[in-house]
Amino acid sequence: MNVSQLAQVTSDYEQEVAQFAADVLTGLSSESKYLSAKYFYDDTGSELFRAISQHQDYYLTRTEYEILDRHSRQLPALLGEDEIDIIELGAGDGHKSELILNSFLAAGVKVNFYAIDISDKAMDMLAETIKEKTNLTVRGLVGDYFDGLRFVKERSSKRQLVLFLGSNIGNFDHVESKAFLRRLWSSLNADDYLLIGFDLKKDINELVSAYSDSSNYTRDLNLNLLARINRELGGDFDLSAFQHYAVYNPVLGAMESYLLALREQKVYIEALQQAFHFDAFEPLHLEYSFKFLPTEIDSLCKQTGYKLIDNFSDSGERFIDSLWQVSLRKP
Ligand SMILES: C[S@@+](CC[C@H](N)C(=O)[O-])C[C@H]1O[C@@H](n2cnc3c(N)ncnc32)[C@H](O)[C@@H]1O
């Protein structure tokens, strides 16, 4: 690994498993059952996401790659810094981040790159992609977004550019995304920057096939969450008794991913010493992927305390990477 230092910034493994168990208990005890998508990304989940991101049906990754390939060279001039701390939240394998880092390096800017991801496996993949070189230091932080940000804040004195790519923001509902952006605002300094990826509202067939790819990687990613509960919490989910179902909700403006119980069943989870009953065809909600209009991006920016500097889009106008700057006004 050529990531200069790798730090585990979240609590220890036992605390993580206890938190996982508590979140599973809350979700499966709810009247409408749900599990948090943040638990998708164990080693198998991160490998599956990489396969999804390279799949023909999943337009998001290659579209955002096109945007960064076309526009990231504008960033150094827009920011006007000689040295910058670039902090990526949920970096994944880092292959899009590399375009941004290279743009700053090519413009003669010294870059301190901090990659934060909850998944060890994602950090291993990132270390394969991004190597330290002249003017570039790389620090991998395994942990939750804000644990990673706290770690960086204690060490960073430079202008910061936070990357939140891949439409990760779409996994929050409208209330959560505002809360997230305001919390991020309060952890940054005045005039710091945020480059944030938004998937745009578009043809519903294109959306649905992206979240139900023809190789079934998305189905496998969702089922892997049940397998993870079996492995880490001693569950007895029968994976063959659940069906993946992805649907666009036009009222919310979001893709929704579910696993549907194919028959009435009970699932016992050892770590919780509890059984959970599923009716036949009962849905288990796993993920939202909210889609945006450009006007919704503008108002989210204003409402959460940032100034919109520029929107960068692809040739098909399917996705926007929006550059925001922290404004002094309290959100
Ligand atoms: C959908 S993938 C996107 C990866 C990459 N940003 C991209 O655009 O291809 C989401 C990534 O965020 C990470 N992640 C999800 N929730 C997280 C959290 N709460 N804290 C830190 N990382 C998280 C996952 O491990 C995964 O690598």
The ligand as an SDF file (V2000), in Angstrom:
LIG
                    3D

 27 29  0  0  0  0  0  0  0  0999 V2000
  -22.0030    4.3670   -3.7390 C   0  0  0  0  0  0  0  0  0  0  0  0
  -20.3490    4.1930   -3.2180 S   0  0  0  0  0  0  0  0  0  0  0  0
  -19.6080    5.5790   -4.0680 C   0  0  0  0  0  0  0  0  0  0  0  0
  -18.1010    5.5140   -4.1110 C   0  0  0  0  0  0  0  0  0  0  0  0
  -17.4390    6.7010   -4.8230 C   0  0  0  0  0  0  0  0  0  0  0  0
  -17.6670    7.9610   -4.1040 N   0  0  0  0  0  0  0  0  0  0  0  0
  -17.9370    6.8280   -6.2390 C   0  0  0  0  0  0  0  0  0  0  0  0
  -18.4660    7.8820   -6.5530 O   0  0  0  0  0  0  0  0  0  0  0  0
  -17.7720    5.8830   -7.0120 O   0  0  0  0  0  0  0  0  0  0  0  0
  -20.4460    4.7920   -1.5700 C   0  0  0  0  0  0  0  0  0  0  0  0
  -19.1310    4.7400   -0.8000 C   0  0  0  0  0  0  0  0  0  0  0  0
  -19.3180    5.4670    0.4240 O   0  0  0  0  0  0  0  0  0  0  0  0
  -18.8840    4.6770    1.5180 C   0  0  0  0  0  0  0  0  0  0  0  0
  -19.7550    5.0160    2.6630 N   0  0  0  0  0  0  0  0  0  0  0  0
  -21.0930    4.7990    2.7650 C   0  0  0  0  0  0  0  0  0  0  0  0
  -21.5560    5.3010    3.9330 N   0  0  0  0  0  0  0  0  0  0  0  0
  -20.4750    5.8360    4.5800 C   0  0  0  0  0  0  0  0  0  0  0  0
  -20.3180    6.5250    5.8240 C   0  0  0  0  0  0  0  0  0  0  0  0
  -21.3510    6.7460    6.6260 N   0  0  0  0  0  0  0  0  0  0  0  0
  -19.0800    6.9590    6.1490 N   0  0  0  0  0  0  0  0  0  0  0  0
  -18.0010    6.7350    5.3190 C   0  0  0  0  0  0  0  0  0  0  0  0
  -18.1050    6.0900    4.1390 N   0  0  0  0  0  0  0  0  0  0  0  0
  -19.3240    5.6550    3.7580 C   0  0  0  0  0  0  0  0  0  0  0  0
  -19.0210    3.2330    1.0630 C   0  0  0  0  0  0  0  0  0  0  0  0
  -18.1520    2.3470    1.7350 O   0  0  0  0  0  0  0  0  0  0  0  0
  -18.7050    3.3380   -0.4330 C   0  0  0  0  0  0  0  0  0  0  0  0
  -17.3380    3.1480   -0.7070 O   0  0  0  0  0  0  0  0  0  0  0  0
  1  2  1  0
  2  3  1  0
  2 10  1  0
  3  4  1  0
  4  5  1  0
  5  6  1  0
  5  7  1  0
  7  8  2  0
  7  9  1  0
 10 11  1  0
 11 12  1  0
 11 26  1  0
 12 13  1  0
 13 14  1  0
 13 24  1  0
 14 15  1  0
 14 23  1  0
 15 16  2  0
 16 17  1  0
 17 18  1  0
 17 23  2  0
 18 19  1  0
 18 20  2  0
 20 21  1  0
 21 22  2  0
 22 23  1  0
 24 25  1  0
 24 26  1  0
 26 27  1  0
M  CHG  2   2   1   9  -1
M  END
$$$$
